[in-house]
Amino acid sequence: MQVEEGDPFDRDSKTLSDSDEQRRARRPTVLLGFSGEHHWRMPLPETGRIVLGRGEGCDRVLGDARVSRKHCCLHLSKNVHLEDLGSTTGTRLMGRTLEQGEKASLKRGDVFEIGDTSIVCLVSTQSGASIGAGQSPAVFGCRNGRTAMATLRWMTERIAHSQINVLISGETGVGKGVLAAELHRRSNRAERPFVALNCAELQESLLESELFGHERGAFTGAGASKPGLIETADGGTLFLDEIGEMAVGTQAKLLRVLEDRSVRRVGSLQARHIDVRVLAASNRDLAAESERGTFRRDLYFRLNGISLEVPPLRDRLDELEGLVHRFLAQASEAQGHPQTPSLSAEALEALRRHTWPGNIRELRNAIERAVVLCTGEVVTAEHLPVRLEIAPNVVPLATRARAPDGQTTDPALLTGRAQGERQRIEEALDLCAGNQSRAAKMLGISRATLVARLDRYGFPRPRKRTG
């Protein structure tokens, strides 16, 4: 955690001989727990034994049905150790299931999972005296009246300085890449590289070469050795966008890199040690994908140190006006306009009524278009894209087809997230008059990815023209 200037705990404890590392080590350790929308915080004593479980008498009682009555415990002394107490569903530390009775070292920044609850061990930015049970509500967004974005910002601030891997989920265009960049900017790796890769844009062979690098002569056309993006990000952050599109074979190789903390270039026999924090993002439900076997379960647990979900724009319309004014200013500057136009009340109302299948990316495109078309000082509804002011009421196609991989395309049988994705695709196609390239651009995915989603959800393919 980054200590804010003027932190009283740091000011009282600081001496001329103290290093930053010594001061950080004296700050109290806290546990942050996450289960769905529920978040809790628990300060830990310097020594002792803390039991976590569902039964009465535990030091922390969890309302998680998959947690055993006495699930696990923490042994606190100079070091912290985690022990499974014979739980039914097991205790997983950084993706590895502990043996019963095994005491594993728990470092600050490590994550362990019990049932459906993820728990991270962190250093507090506050003094032990200032941490109270009443200051940490169990459900953010309810007792404190926090919005989903406020909770997301709270989470981002607190996990940025840890070394934990983060899995970012959310619809296309909500700003997952922006959140990843913010996590890097706030981390202690901020001065090192931030390397981003969209896994959906490359074929499997090219993706492996980009990720892991290659040696000269490793394949046809490899005229020189080239470090991969993982090596390039050494000491910094690697952001893997659309990781759900990564081929299973590449997933296995990435898992080995994360477990061994080393990377071997294609065509090389020598592994190179790397120090990289991995942030991954997907608009697919990777938990469900891992259950179905279409995404490696072990890689999912390795990436899912902490999950952050970015809400869609339609659920955060209180931010829409601020975003519009920001995009108006940026678009005006890019167009070389001497003055930023204002927005009429009718145009703002039209923006509020739209469902935004492309989320913030679609909003930015709409505002950039409006600035180009606006010749006066006010952007009006007529400058907005056609039909933008109409909130589509799309009913999914009643198809009973099956995708090639055997997954159902019946909208009634899809998961909630899959239904939402299918509807956003249909809305985008509707707004783009069926043009797949424009719809893919609106959704922020490649055309090939869009075509694969059309097959998955049973959309009828356009007929080829004859004659």
Secondary structure, DSSP 8 states (H G I E B T S, - for coil): ----TT-HHHHHH--TT--HHHHHHHS-EEEEEEETTEEEEEE--SSEEEEEESSTT-SEE---TTS-TT-EEEEESSSEEEEE-S-SS-EEETTEE--BT-EEE--TT-EEEETTEEEEEEE-SS-GGG--GGGS-SSTTTTS---HHHHHHHHHHHHTTS---EEEE--TTS-HHHHHHHHHHHSTTTTS-EEEEETTSS-HHHHHHHHHEE-TTSSTT--S-EE-HHHHTTTSEEEEETGGGS-HHHHHHHHHHHHHTEEE-BT-S-EEE---EEEEEESS-HHHHHHHTSS-HHHHHHH-SEEEE---GGG-GGGHHHHHHHHHHHHHHHHT-SS--EE-HHHHHHHHH---TTHHHHHHHHHHHHHHH--SSEE-GGGS-TTTTS-----------B-TTS-B--GGGS-HHHHHHHHHHHHHHHHTTT-HHHHHHHHTS-HHHHHHHHHHTT---------
